[in-house]
């Protein structure tokens, strides 16, 4: 199902340039741009969450302890590749 979205003329020009350079339709270029932005927003949220965790010494220590426990699961007796 297609929808109509109004965008700024400058953004449309940029999107058109990207689509043309990538040999994509405007719809494909916009879909990829939205997906890339979604990933950026997700990763920024993750970065912010880890910064908050590191700012709390007690919770950061718990995180590090849990990571150390998980690292022990790699002890399969084989040397690192």
N, C-alpha and C positions, 0 to 999 in steps of 0.2 A: 504494500500500500504506500503510495507516494503522498508526501505532505509538502506544503509550500512553506518556506521559511524566508523571511526577509533578512538580508544582511547588508551591511554597510557597503557602498560602492567600492571603496578601497579594498575591503576584504574580498569582494567578488573578483576584483582585478587580480589580486594575489592568487586566489583560488584558481582562476582561469589560467594564469601563468604556470602554476604547479601542475594542473591537469594537462596542459599542452606539453610541457617539458617531460612529463611522466607517461605520456600517451594514455591518459585515463579520461573517462568522462568526468564532468563536474560532480556528478553524484558519487562516483567512486573516490575522487579526490577528497570530497567533503567527508565521506564515511571514514576514510583513512585518517584524516585530520582530527575528527572527533575521537576516534579510537586512540590516537596518539595523545591527545589532551586528557582523555580519561586515564590513561596509564600515568601520565605526568602528575595528575591530581592524586591518584592512588599512592604513587611513590613519595610525593611530598608529605602526604598524611602519615605514611610509614616513617619517614625521616623525622617528622615532628614527634611521633609517638616514641621513637627510640631516644630522641633528645630528652623528652620528659622522663623516660625511664632512667637514663644516665644521670639526670639531675637529682634523682632520689637515691642516695647511697645504699640504703637498705634494700630497696627493690632491685637496684642494679647488681648488687652482690648476689641476690637470689637468682637473677638471670644468669650471671656468670657461673654460679654453682650448677645450675641446671644444664648449661651448655657443656660443662666439664663432664657431667654424668653421661650426656649423649656422646661425647667424644670417646668415651671408654667403649662404646658399642662397636667402634671401628677396630678394636683389638682382636683381629682375626688371626694374628700370627704371621701375616704376610707382610713383606716389606712394601713400602710406598712405591708406587710406580713413577 
